[in-house]
Amino acid sequence: MNIALINASPKKNWSASGVLLNDFKSRLPPECGVKEFFLNRPSVTEADVKDLQEFSIWVFASPLYVDAIPSHLLSCLCQIEKMVTRGKTIHVYAVVNCGFYEGDQTRVALAIMENWCVRTGLKWGMGIGVGGGVALARMSGTSFGKVLKRALNKAYSALAEAVLSQSSRENVYASISCPRFLFKFAAERYWEFRIKANGGRAKDLNKRPS
């Protein structure tokens, strides 16, 4: 079984999409042939698509942008649609993370991926919507980061079962293992830190345009 893990974050490093893919990869049996691909630009070559088609399973990981997928990923999908070999059996799965606490904010983005599969002739498997993805990226590698991921175990298990059986399942939505009020508090403190680091003041966030 050959699996393509496709990181579609525009960030080359320290992305939540990368963290999620690495965690999912660790759950795959060693006999699986796995290769990582990166779609962080608005273009994909014919050679890249040819390489991708050597894999019977594609697992995309992407951030949520304005309740949809990032524009550069949409551009790549439109190009892949024109170059992919019709009639080839490829199962597609997707993991979309968002900065919102609620994972179900990703419903529209996952629906876009499913509709693209129908249009392209690929088989849609399932998707995972992850809330609080920004915390996963910033806390990765820390003991607290491991705690945050605990609530994702059930979602990962469902995805792994679907991938390994090349079957379709219902989408799963999950949030990080952190109370909503604490997530909100941490986010607000982070914005205050960033504005001060750039020479501003926390109260400037409340300014209205004149």
N, CA, C and O of each residue as an XYZ file, in Angstrom:
840
protein
N       0.846     -1.198      0.000
C       0.000      0.000      0.000
C       0.881      1.248      0.000
O       1.715      1.424      0.888
N       0.694      2.109     -0.996
C       1.478      3.328     -1.119
C       0.636      4.542     -0.746
O      -0.453      4.745     -1.282
N       1.152      5.344      0.177
C       0.401      6.486      0.694
C       1.187      7.774      0.482
O       2.353      7.868      0.865
N       0.537      8.775     -0.135
C       1.138     10.097     -0.325
C       0.593     11.030      0.750
O      -0.616     11.246      0.831
N       1.472     11.580      1.567
C       1.088     12.563      2.580
C       1.383     13.946      2.015
O       2.544     14.294      1.797
N       0.345     14.731      1.778
C       0.480     15.998      1.059
C       0.272     17.172      2.004
O      -0.850     17.447      2.430
N       1.355     17.858      2.326
C       1.297     19.025      3.198
C       0.973     20.243      2.341
O       1.804     20.694      1.552
N      -0.239     20.773      2.499
C      -0.685     21.903      1.683
C      -0.695     23.214      2.458
O      -1.429     24.139      2.111
N       0.117     23.293      3.503
C       0.250     24.560      4.232
C       1.177     25.489      3.462
O       2.173     25.025      2.905
N       0.883     26.788      3.413
C       1.805     27.721      2.756
C       3.110     27.900      3.535
O       4.089     28.426      3.007
N       3.114     27.458      4.796
C       4.321     27.556      5.614
C       5.243     26.380      5.325
O       4.794     25.234      5.283
N       6.507     26.650      5.129
C       7.466     25.582      4.883
C       7.845     24.864      6.175
O       8.171     23.677      6.161
N       7.800     25.582      7.276
C       8.182     25.002      8.563
C       7.188     25.404      9.647
O       6.482     26.404      9.519
N       7.142     24.602     10.724
C       6.358     24.907     11.911
C       4.872     25.108     11.605
O       4.235     26.013     12.143
N       4.344     24.273     10.756
C       2.918     24.371     10.446
C       2.129     23.306     11.201
O       2.642     22.221     11.474
N       0.875     23.622     11.536
C       0.012     22.647     12.191
C      -0.261     21.480     11.250
O      -0.410     20.344     11.701
N      -0.326     21.749      9.947
C      -0.559     20.682      8.969
C       0.573     19.663      9.018
O       0.340     18.457      8.936
N       1.807     20.163      9.153
C       2.946     19.264      9.246
C       2.914     18.426     10.508
O       3.237     17.238     10.483
N       2.521     19.050     11.621
C       2.415     18.330     12.903
C       1.377     17.220     12.791
O       1.620     16.094     13.225
N       0.220     17.533     12.211
C      -0.859     16.557     12.082
C      -0.457     15.395     11.175
O      -0.769     14.241     11.470
N       0.229     15.694     10.081
C       0.666     14.627      9.180
C       1.703     13.730      9.843
O       1.666     12.509      9.690
N       2.625     14.337     10.578
C       3.652     13.536     11.260
C       3.025     12.613     12.305
O       3.432     11.460     12.450
N       2.034     13.129     13.028
C       1.359     12.308     14.030
C       0.605     11.157     13.366
O       0.607     10.029     13.859
N      -0.040     11.462     12.238
C      -0.776     10.417     11.535
C       0.185      9.373     10.961
O      -0.095      8.175     11.002
N       1.305      9.829     10.433
C       2.304      8.920      9.861
C       2.792      7.913     10.899
O       3.050      6.756     10.570
N       2.917      8.347     12.140
C       3.408      7.461     13.207
C       2.423      6.335     13.508
O       2.788      5.348     14.147
N       1.183      6.474     13.055
C       0.163      5.454     13.304
C       0.054      4.438     12.169
O      -0.722      3.486     12.258
N       0.814      4.633     11.125
C       0.761      3.718      9.987
C       1.744      2.562     10.196
O       2.829      2.776     10.736
N       1.391      1.358      9.786
C       2.304      0.218      9.929
C       3.541      0.405      9.063
O       3.466      1.032      8.006
N       4.669     -0.126      9.493
C       5.937      0.077      8.780
C       5.952     -0.451      7.355
O       6.759     -0.002      6.541
N       5.072     -1.400      7.038
C       5.097     -1.957      5.683
C       4.463     -1.035      4.645
O       4.552     -1.301      3.447
N       3.826      0.044      5.093
C       3.236      1.001      4.150
C       4.336      1.830      3.485
O       5.268      2.294      4.142
N       4.209      2.003      2.193
C       5.137      2.875      1.473
C       4.627      4.303      1.556
O       3.589      4.628      0.979
N       5.350      5.158      2.268
C       4.896      6.530      2.497
C       5.883      7.531      1.915
O       7.096      7.397      2.078
N       5.342      8.537      1.232
C       6.179      9.626      0.720
C       5.482     10.944      0.998
O       4.264     11.055      0.856
N       6.257     11.943      1.394
C       5.696     13.258      1.702
C       5.853     14.205      0.518
O       6.905     14.264     -0.119
N       4.784     14.939      0.243
C       4.772     15.936     -0.814
C       4.421     17.289     -0.194
O       3.773     17.351      0.851
N       4.855     18.373     -0.848
C       4.553     19.709     -0.362
C       3.901     20.537     -1.467
O       4.447     20.678     -2.561
N       2.743     21.071     -1.165
C       2.055     21.987     -2.077
C       1.936     23.327     -1.365
O       0.890     23.642     -0.797
N       3.002     24.114     -1.395
C       2.974     25.408     -0.718
C       3.045     26.583     -1.681
O       3.231     27.728     -1.269
N       2.895     26.285     -2.978
C       2.865     27.315     -4.009
C       1.647     27.098     -4.896
O       1.084     26.003     -4.893
N       1.223     28.107     -5.657
C       0.002     27.974     -6.467
C       0.193     27.239     -7.785
O      -0.572     27.451     -8.726
N       1.196     26.385     -7.864
C       1.418     25.646     -9.109
C       1.965     24.259     -8.812
O       2.638     24.046     -7.804
N       1.672     23.330     -9.693
C       2.162     21.965     -9.574
C       2.562     21.495    -10.970
O       1.865     21.778    -11.944
N       3.665     20.788    -11.070
C       4.158     20.374    -12.377
C       3.537     19.044    -12.807
O       3.004     18.292    -11.992
N       3.623     18.785    -14.091
C       3.123     17.520    -14.616
C       3.899     16.350    -14.022
O       3.342     15.278    -13.784
N       5.198     16.570    -13.786
C       6.031     15.521    -13.177
C       5.564     15.215    -11.758
O       5.556     14.061    -11.331
N       5.171     16.271    -11.026
C       4.672     16.072     -9.663
C       3.396     15.235     -9.667
O       3.231     14.333     -8.846
N       2.495     15.543    -10.601
C       1.233     14.814    -10.688
C       1.481     13.366    -11.097
O       0.831     12.450    -10.594
N       2.418     13.171    -12.004
C       2.772     11.812    -12.415
C       3.315     11.019    -11.233
O       3.007      9.839    -11.067
N       4.123     11.683    -10.418
C       4.677     11.034     -9.224
C       3.564     10.700     -8.234
O       3.543      9.613     -7.658
N       2.639     11.645     -8.041
C       1.531     11.423     -7.122
C       0.681     10.223     -7.527
O       0.179      9.491     -6.674
N       0.524     10.028     -8.834
C      -0.342      8.962     -9.312
C       0.248      7.569     -9.107
O      -0.407      6.566     -9.388
N       1.485      7.511     -8.617
C       2.074      6.228     -8.258
C       1.547      5.748     -6.907
O       1.817      4.622     -6.490
N       0.788      6.619     -6.225
C       0.264      6.309     -4.896
C      -1.245      6.145     -4.983
O      -1.937      6.972     -5.576
N      -1.744      5.080     -4.391
C      -3.179      4.793     -4.446
C      -3.973      5.541     -3.393
O      -5.203      5.559     -3.436
N      -3.270      6.167     -2.432
C      -3.930      6.910     -1.363
C      -3.268      8.273     -1.216
O      -2.047      8.376     -1.100
N      -4.091      9.316     -1.223
C      -3.607     10.670     -1.012
C      -4.219     11.209      0.283
O      -5.437     11.177      0.456
N      -3.380     11.699      1.184
C      -3.859     12.309      2.420
C      -3.392     13.767      2.434
O      -2.205     14.048      2.597
N      -4.335     14.678      2.264
C      -4.028     16.106      2.278
C      -4.118     16.649      3.700
O      -4.954     16.206      4.488
N      -3.261     17.601      4.021
C      -3.372     18.337      5.280
C      -3.264     19.813      4.948
O      -2.325     20.242      4.277
N      -4.229     20.588      5.420
C      -4.296     21.995      5.039
C      -4.874     22.836      6.166
O      -5.658     22.335      6.972
N      -4.491     24.118      6.233
C      -5.146     25.025      7.179
C      -6.453     25.531      6.580
O      -6.678     25.417      5.375
N      -7.300     26.082      7.415
C      -8.553     26.690      6.969
C      -8.311     28.163      6.691
O      -7.765     28.880      7.530
N      -8.718     28.611      5.516
C      -8.596     30.029      5.163
C      -9.981     30.548      4.797
O     -10.550     30.142      3.783
N     -10.525     31.443      5.615
C     -11.845     32.058      5.374
C     -12.885     30.971      5.091
O     -13.608     31.034      4.096
N     -12.949     29.989      5.967
C     -13.916     28.885      5.887
C     -13.756     28.013      4.647
O     -14.677     27.277      4.293
N     -12.616     28.079      3.985
C     -12.378     27.276      2.783
C     -10.923     26.828      2.771
O     -10.207     27.005      3.756
N     -10.491     26.253      1.664
C      -9.096     25.861      1.539
C      -8.279     27.054      1.039
O      -8.847     27.957      0.425
N      -6.972     27.087      1.281
C      -6.144     28.202      0.818
C      -6.180     28.322     -0.707
O      -6.337     27.320     -1.404
N      -6.036     29.536     -1.221
C      -6.131     29.771     -2.664
C      -5.045     29.033     -3.444
O      -5.282     28.583     -4.565
N      -3.844     28.906     -2.849
C      -2.782     28.220     -3.579
C      -3.104     26.728     -3.742
O      -2.749     26.121     -4.753
N      -3.781     26.141     -2.738
C      -4.178     24.740     -2.844
C      -5.279     24.580     -3.883
O      -5.266     23.623     -4.657
N      -6.226     25.503     -3.906
C      -7.287     25.455     -4.908
C      -6.691     25.508     -6.316
O      -7.130     24.790     -7.215
N      -5.690     26.364     -6.492
C      -5.019     26.465     -7.789
C      -4.363     25.139     -8.170
O      -4.453     24.701     -9.317
N      -3.706     24.509     -7.205
C      -3.054     23.215     -7.465
C      -4.085     22.141     -7.803
O      -3.868     21.328     -8.701
N      -5.206     22.140     -7.084
C      -6.236     21.140     -7.343
C      -6.804     21.285     -8.758
O      -7.070     20.292     -9.435
N      -6.986     22.527     -9.189
C      -7.492     22.765    -10.553
C      -6.515     22.231    -11.598
O      -6.935     21.709    -12.631
N      -5.219     22.360    -11.334
C      -4.205     21.864    -12.258
C      -4.141     20.336    -12.234
O      -4.038     19.692    -13.279
N      -4.204     19.767    -11.031
C      -4.178     18.303    -10.907
C      -5.371     17.699    -11.629
O      -5.249     16.661    -12.279
N      -6.523     18.348    -11.514
C      -7.746     17.865    -12.152
C      -7.559     17.676    -13.654
O      -8.093     16.733    -14.238
N      -6.797     18.577    -14.278
C      -6.599     18.514    -15.722
C      -5.548     17.475    -16.124
O      -5.560     16.979    -17.250
N      -4.642     17.151    -15.199
C      -3.528     16.270    -15.545
C      -3.673     14.830    -15.065
O      -2.992     13.938    -15.570
N      -4.558     14.596    -14.092
C      -4.674     13.260    -13.523
C      -5.278     12.290    -14.542
O      -6.135     12.668    -15.340
N      -4.831     11.074    -14.504
C      -5.324     10.049    -15.421
C      -6.711      9.590    -14.996
O      -6.892      9.112    -13.877
N      -7.684      9.732    -15.878
C      -9.061      9.344    -15.555
C      -9.174      7.826    -15.456
O      -8.520      7.094    -16.199
N      -9.997      7.371    -14.546
C     -10.204      5.943    -14.376
C      -9.232      5.286    -13.427
O      -9.374      4.101    -13.123
N      -8.238      6.032    -12.948
C      -7.263      5.476    -12.008
C      -7.861      5.522    -10.602
O      -8.373      6.560    -10.183
N      -7.800      4.424     -9.882
C      -8.402      4.360     -8.546
C      -7.464      4.967     -7.504
O      -6.435      4.390     -7.154
N      -7.847      6.134     -7.027
C      -7.082      6.831     -5.990
C      -8.057      7.282     -4.912
O      -9.041      7.963     -5.202
N      -7.783      6.903     -3.673
C      -8.618      7.314     -2.544
C      -8.013      8.563     -1.910
O      -6.807      8.636     -1.673
N      -8.868      9.538     -1.642
C      -8.417     10.825     -1.112
C      -8.996     11.053      0.288
O     -10.185     10.842      0.531
N      -8.126     11.487      1.195
C      -8.520     11.822      2.565
C      -7.951     13.206      2.873
O      -6.971     13.629      2.260
N      -8.558     13.898      3.812
C      -8.093     15.253      4.110
C      -8.179     15.564      5.604
O      -9.097     15.134      6.302
N      -7.194     16.322      6.063
C      -7.172     16.816      7.444
C      -7.069     18.334      7.358
O      -6.076     18.867      6.862
N      -8.090     19.026      7.840
C      -8.099     20.491      7.791
C      -8.114     21.026      9.221
O      -8.971     20.650     10.021
N      -7.167     21.904      9.537
C      -7.112     22.491     10.870
C      -7.441     23.972     10.810
O      -7.204     24.636      9.801
N      -7.988     24.476     11.899
C      -8.355     25.891     11.923
C      -7.930     26.544     13.227
O      -7.653     25.863     14.215
N      -7.883     27.861     13.221
C      -7.537     28.608     14.417
C      -8.701     28.720     15.381
O      -8.514     29.042     16.554
N      -9.907     28.453     14.888
C     -11.069     28.429     15.771
C     -10.959     27.241     16.727
O     -10.273     26.260     16.440
N     -11.630     27.343     17.842
C     -11.610     26.235     18.796
C     -12.423     25.051     18.287
O     -12.067     23.897     18.524
N     -13.515     25.343     17.586
C     -14.425     24.298     17.127
C     -13.957     23.696     15.801
O     -13.786     24.403     14.808
N     -13.755     22.380     15.807
C     -13.297     21.700     14.604
C     -14.307     21.691     13.472
O     -13.930     21.585     12.305
N     -15.600     21.803     13.805
C     -16.606     21.738     12.746
C     -16.663     23.008     11.902
O     -17.464     23.097     10.972
N     -15.819     23.991     12.218
C     -15.682     25.156     11.345
C     -15.095     24.755      9.988
O     -15.135     25.537      9.038
N     -14.559     23.555      9.901
C     -13.904     23.104      8.667
C     -14.862     22.373      7.716
O     -14.424     21.846      6.694
N     -16.144     22.336      8.033
C     -17.100     21.567      7.226
C     -17.078     21.968      5.749
O     -17.061     21.110      4.866
N     -17.077     23.260      5.491
C     -17.115     23.731      4.107
C     -15.838     23.332      3.359
O     -15.896     22.898      2.208
N     -14.693     23.484      4.018
C     -13.416     23.133      3.378
C     -13.376     21.647      3.023
O     -12.909     21.279      1.945
N     -13.863     20.793      3.923
C     -13.889     19.355      3.638
C     -14.881     19.049      2.513
O     -14.649     18.150      1.705
N     -15.984     19.800      2.462
C     -16.951     19.608      1.375
C     -16.335     19.990      0.033
O     -16.638     19.373     -0.988
N     -15.474     21.003      0.031
C     -14.778     21.402     -1.193
C     -13.879     20.259     -1.672
O     -13.848     19.947     -2.862
N     -13.153     19.640     -0.747
C     -12.288     18.523     -1.114
C     -13.099     17.348     -1.657
O     -12.701     16.707     -2.630
N     -14.239     17.070     -1.023
C     -15.084     15.967     -1.488
C     -15.649     16.262     -2.878
O     -15.660     15.387     -3.744
N     -16.116     17.490     -3.090
C     -16.661     17.858     -4.402
C     -15.599     17.807     -5.486
O     -15.879     17.443     -6.628
N     -14.363     18.179     -5.115
C     -13.265     18.108     -6.078
C     -13.011     16.657     -6.497
O     -12.740     16.381     -7.665
N     -13.101     15.746     -5.547
C     -12.912     14.326     -5.862
C     -13.975     13.848     -6.854
O     -13.664     13.137     -7.808
N     -15.222     14.240     -6.625
C     -16.304     13.843     -7.519
C     -16.043     14.383     -8.927
O     -16.215     13.669     -9.915
N     -15.634     15.627     -9.005
C     -15.383     16.268    -10.290
C     -14.190     15.635    -11.007
O     -14.186     15.516    -12.232
N     -13.177     15.229    -10.234
C     -11.933     14.719    -10.809
C     -11.973     13.217    -11.069
O     -11.120     12.686    -11.780
N     -12.950     12.538    -10.503
C     -13.046     11.096    -10.692
C     -12.259     10.296     -9.680
O     -11.987      9.113     -9.887
N     -11.886     10.949     -8.568
C     -11.178     10.252     -7.494
C     -12.178      9.826     -6.429
O     -13.296     10.339     -6.389
N     -11.792      8.902     -5.573
C     -12.698      8.385     -4.551
C     -12.467      9.110     -3.223
O     -11.376      9.071     -2.653
N     -13.514      9.764     -2.755
C     -13.420     10.463     -1.473
C     -13.544      9.469     -0.337
O     -14.465      8.653     -0.310
N     -12.594      9.542      0.620
C     -12.620      8.650      1.766
C     -13.301      9.282      2.966
O     -14.393      8.871      3.358
N     -12.657     10.279      3.546
C     -13.228     10.996      4.684
C     -12.316     12.163      5.022
O     -11.229     12.309      4.463
N     -12.780     12.985      5.943
C     -11.961     14.096      6.386
C     -12.001     14.245      7.891
O     -12.921     13.768      8.556
N     -10.984     14.916      8.420
C     -10.926     15.268      9.836
C     -10.853     16.787      9.932
O     -10.040     17.421      9.258
N     -11.699     17.363     10.765
C     -11.637     18.789     11.028
C     -11.101     19.011     12.429
O     -11.674     18.523     13.403
N     -10.006     19.745     12.534
C      -9.322     19.925     13.823
C      -9.406     21.379     14.274
O      -8.966     22.280     13.561
N      -9.966     21.603     15.447
C     -10.029     22.939     16.016
C      -8.830     23.223     16.899
O      -8.329     22.333     17.586
N      -8.368     24.477     16.880
C      -7.232     24.860     17.716
C      -5.897     24.464     17.127
O      -4.930     24.257     17.860
N      -5.831     24.357     15.808
C      -4.611     23.900     15.151
C      -3.395     24.766     15.426
O      -2.275     24.260     15.494
N      -3.607     26.077     15.587
C      -2.475     26.979     15.815
C      -1.719     26.611     17.084
O      -0.502     26.782     17.152
N      -2.428     26.107     18.087
C      -1.772     25.706     19.343
C      -0.906     24.477     19.127
O       0.151     24.346     19.744
N      -1.345     23.568     18.250
C      -0.557     22.369     17.967
C       0.792     22.735     17.367
O       1.817     22.142     17.705
N       0.780     23.722     16.470
C       2.025     24.129     15.820
C       2.985     24.775     16.804
O       4.189     24.523     16.756
N       2.461     25.606     17.696
C       3.320     26.345     18.615
C       3.791     25.501     19.795
O       4.839     25.779     20.378
N       3.029     24.479     20.145
C       3.372     23.653     21.300
C       3.971     22.306     20.918
O       4.241     21.478     21.788
N       4.182     22.080     19.619
C       4.717     20.800     19.176
C       6.079     20.523     19.811
O       6.935     21.405     19.874
N       6.267     19.306     20.275
C       7.541     18.932     20.874
C       7.624     19.200     22.363
O       8.613     18.845     23.003
N       6.590     19.827     22.925
C       6.574     20.093     24.363
C       5.647     19.101     25.058
O       4.814     18.461     24.416
N       5.798     18.982     26.364
C       4.920     18.082     27.113
C       3.474     18.553     27.051
O       2.557     17.734     27.003
N       3.261     19.877     27.052
C       1.912     20.410     26.943
C       1.317     20.122     25.563
O       0.114     19.901     25.418
N       2.198     20.133     24.551
C       1.741     19.820     23.199
C       1.191     18.403     23.109
O       0.222     18.153     22.393
N       1.810     17.476     23.836
C       1.327     16.086     23.852
C      -0.049     15.997     24.496
O      -0.891     15.207     24.069
N      -0.272     16.801     25.518
C      -1.574     16.817     26.185
C      -2.645     17.327     25.230
O      -3.750     16.786     25.179
N      -2.313     18.374     24.470
C      -3.277     18.969     23.541
C      -3.764     17.969     22.501
O      -4.894     18.077     22.024
N      -2.932     17.005     22.146
C      -3.252     16.061     21.074
C      -4.124     14.894     21.528
O      -4.608     14.132     20.692
N      -4.333     14.739     22.822
C      -5.040     13.561     23.322
C      -6.443     13.419     22.732
O      -6.887     12.310     22.436
N      -7.133     14.541     22.563
C      -8.504     14.490     22.056
C      -8.561     14.080     20.584
O      -9.636     13.780     20.065
N      -7.421     14.068     19.918
C      -7.388     13.730     18.492
C      -7.219     12.231     18.254
O      -7.303     11.775     17.114
N      -6.986     11.470     19.304
C      -6.724     10.038     19.145
C      -7.852      9.318     18.415
O      -7.599      8.509     17.521
N      -9.084      9.605     18.788
C     -10.231      8.948     18.164
C     -10.321      9.305     16.685
O     -10.616      8.453     15.847
N     -10.064     10.572     16.373
C     -10.104     11.014     14.976
C      -9.004     10.344     14.161
O      -9.241      9.892     13.041
N      -7.800     10.282     14.728
C      -6.689      9.613     14.042
C      -6.999      8.140     13.795
O      -6.700      7.607     12.726
N      -7.590      7.493     14.775
C      -7.908      6.068     14.646
C      -8.903      5.838     13.507
O      -8.752      4.907     12.717
N      -9.925      6.702     13.435
C     -10.927      6.581     12.373
C     -10.283      6.785     11.004
O     -10.588      6.064     10.054
N      -9.394      7.769     10.909
C      -8.726      8.037      9.634
C      -7.812      6.880      9.243
O      -7.799      6.462      8.086
N      -7.047      6.363     10.203
C      -6.137      5.259      9.911
C      -6.896      4.022      9.447
O      -6.467      3.340      8.517
N      -8.024      3.733     10.095
C      -8.825      2.575      9.698
C      -9.366      2.742      8.282
O      -9.372      1.793      7.498
N      -9.818      3.947      7.961
C     -10.346      4.205      6.622
C      -9.245      4.103      5.570
O      -9.444      3.510      4.510
N      -8.086      4.684      5.866
C      -6.971      4.659      4.912
C      -6.491      3.234      4.666
O      -6.325      2.823      3.518
N      -6.271      2.490      5.725
C      -5.719      1.139      5.588
C      -6.702      0.174      4.924
O      -6.288     -0.814      4.318
N      -7.990      0.454      5.035
C      -8.992     -0.389      4.371
C      -9.458      0.219      3.052
O     -10.285     -0.358      2.345
N      -8.905      1.413      2.728
C      -9.277      2.153      1.513
C     -10.802      2.239      1.391
O     -11.389      1.896      0.365
N     -11.416      2.709      2.476
C     -12.872      2.809      2.537
C     -13.296      4.240      2.827
O     -12.468      5.106      3.107
N     -14.589      4.467      2.756
C     -15.156      5.788      3.027
C     -15.859      5.785      4.375
O     -16.527      4.816      4.739
N     -15.703      6.869      5.106
C     -16.341      7.021      6.419
C     -16.928      8.429      6.528
O     -16.692      9.284      5.674
N     -17.689      8.647      7.584
C     -18.189      9.983      7.876
C     -17.039     10.861      8.382
O     -16.108     10.377      9.026
N     -17.120     12.141      8.083
C     -16.109     13.069      8.582
C     -16.137     13.118     10.103
O     -17.181     12.923     10.725
N     -14.978     13.381     10.689
C     -14.851     13.459     12.141
C     -14.334     14.852     12.503
O     -13.424     15.374     11.860
N     -14.929     15.444     13.541
C     -14.515     16.778     13.976
C     -14.058     16.711     15.432
O     -14.703     16.080     16.269
N     -12.941     17.369     15.720
C     -12.387     17.319     17.072
C     -11.708     18.639     17.404
O     -11.328     19.396     16.511
N     -11.561     18.903     18.681
C     -10.842     20.079     19.164
C      -9.703     19.613     20.057
O      -9.717     18.490     20.560
N      -8.733     20.468     20.248
C      -7.601     20.116     21.092
C      -8.066     19.912     22.531
O      -9.123     20.403     22.928
N      -7.267     19.183     23.306
C      -7.607     18.890     24.712
C      -7.255     20.077     25.591
O      -6.252     20.078     26.305
N      -8.108     21.080     25.517
C      -7.907     22.297     26.295
C      -9.268     22.967     26.443
O      -9.987     23.092     25.452
N      -9.649     23.403     27.645
C     -10.939     24.087     27.797
C     -11.014     25.317     26.895
O     -10.014     25.999     26.672
N     -12.204     25.587     26.386
C     -12.378     26.699     25.454
C     -11.953     28.029     26.066
O     -11.330     28.849     25.392
N     -12.285     28.251     27.339
C     -11.955     29.536     27.976
C     -10.440     29.721     28.079
O      -9.932     30.835     27.948
N      -9.723     28.613     28.317
C      -8.270     28.696     28.426
C      -7.643     28.945     27.053
O      -6.667     29.686     26.939
N      -8.199     28.329     26.022
C      -7.727     28.550     24.654
C      -7.915     30.018     24.279
O      -7.018     30.631     23.699
N      -9.068     30.579     24.605
C      -9.367     31.986     24.309
C      -8.418     32.907     25.073
O      -7.917     33.887     24.522
N      -8.177     32.590     26.330
C      -7.271     33.406     27.144
C      -5.867     33.411     26.542
O      -5.244     34.466     26.422
N      -5.371     32.233     26.165
C      -4.023     32.128     25.598
C      -3.918     32.889     24.282
O      -2.902     33.530     24.011
N      -4.963     32.819     23.469
C      -4.960     33.523     22.182
C      -4.907     35.030     22.383
O      -4.186     35.732     21.674
N      -5.667     35.523     23.345
C      -5.668     36.961     23.621
C      -4.313     37.427     24.148
O      -3.846     38.507     23.785
N      -3.682     36.626     24.996
C      -2.352     36.986     25.516
C      -1.326     36.988     24.372
O      -0.405     37.804     24.351
N      -1.501     36.075     23.439
C      -0.550     36.006     22.317
C      -0.649     37.262     21.458
O       0.370     37.817     21.046
N      -1.886     37.714     21.185
C      -2.040     38.923     20.379
C      -1.444     40.131     21.094
O      -0.852     40.997     20.449
N      -1.589     40.203     22.400
C      -1.004     41.303     23.153
C       0.528     41.262     23.062
O       1.182     42.295     22.918
N       1.077     40.061     23.148
C       2.530     39.908     23.044
C       3.022     40.353     21.672
O       4.032     41.048     21.565
N       2.301     39.948     20.618
C       2.732     40.277     19.259
C       2.654     41.774     18.982
O       3.543     42.339     18.345
N       1.596     42.413     19.459
C       1.466     43.841     19.182
C       2.541     44.643     19.915
O       3.041     45.640     19.393
N       2.897     44.205     21.127
C       3.963     44.878     21.862
C       5.315     44.641     21.201
O       6.160     45.536     21.164
N       5.516     43.433     20.679
C       6.775     43.114     20.003
C       6.964     43.960     18.748
O       8.088     44.142     18.280
N       5.865     44.477     18.204
C       5.941     45.300     17.000
C       5.782     46.787     17.302
O       5.464     47.580     16.416
N       6.007     47.152     18.560
C       6.030     48.569     18.930
C       4.679     49.180     19.233
O       4.574     50.399     19.361
N       3.647     48.369     19.351
C       2.318     48.897     19.651
C       1.938     48.676     21.097
O       2.765     48.290     21.922
N       0.671     48.927     21.393
C       0.138     48.727     22.733
C      -1.115     47.867     22.648
O      -1.818     47.869     21.638
N      -1.381     47.138     23.711
C      -2.539     46.244     23.700
C      -3.834     47.004     23.449
O      -4.724     46.504     22.761
N      -3.947     48.204     23.999
C      -5.206     48.961     23.826
C      -5.388     49.436     22.395
O      -6.489     49.828     22.009
N      -4.314     49.406     21.599
C      -4.461     49.786     20.190
C      -5.384     48.856     19.427
O      -5.919     49.217     18.379
N      -5.569     47.645     19.962
C      -6.465     46.683     19.298
C      -7.904     47.166     19.288
O      -8.700     46.731     18.456
N      -8.247     48.069     20.215
C      -9.608     48.568     20.310
C      -9.836     49.857     19.504
O     -10.934     50.412     19.522
N      -8.818     50.324     18.812
C      -8.951     51.575     18.056
C      -9.899     51.370     16.866
O      -9.932     50.309     16.242
N     -10.642     52.393     16.587
C     -11.524     52.398     15.426
C     -10.984     53.368     14.385
O     -10.406     54.391     14.751
N     -11.151     53.081     13.118
C     -10.654     54.003     12.092
C     -11.385     55.346     12.164
O     -12.597     55.388     12.376
N     -10.669     56.402     11.992
C     -11.274     57.727     12.081
C     -11.943     58.132     10.778
O     -12.503     59.224     10.685
